[in-house]
Amino acid sequence: MSVYPNAPGHRGVDTSIAAANALQPKLGRLHKSVLGTIRTAGNQGLTGDEIAVRLEMERWAVRPRTSELRRKGLIRDSGQRRPNCTGKKAIVWIAA
């Protein structure tokens, strides 16, 4: 059995575990999509919200993928910040 970041994280609650298990078969495809989108942006990078818009996904589905990709060493924090949909500053991710 895979563990985070190669498997979706959960909080140890039955509903959270079930959601993570349901996501597992799609995780590789999601990682590739998010990573490819970040790579395409180059040094400009993308926030989680910007990735979600480009992939036409919900931001709550994208943001955990950036954490997983960061833990795998595939993306990194660019040091830049841009506002997210709430107006708060968000990390701009670039390929490692």
ABEGO torsion letter per residue (X at the ends): XBBOAABBBBAGBAAAAAAAAAAAAAAAAAAAAAAAAAAAAEAAEBBAAAAAAAAGBBAAAAAAAAAAAAAAGABBBAGBBBBBAAGBBBBBBBBX
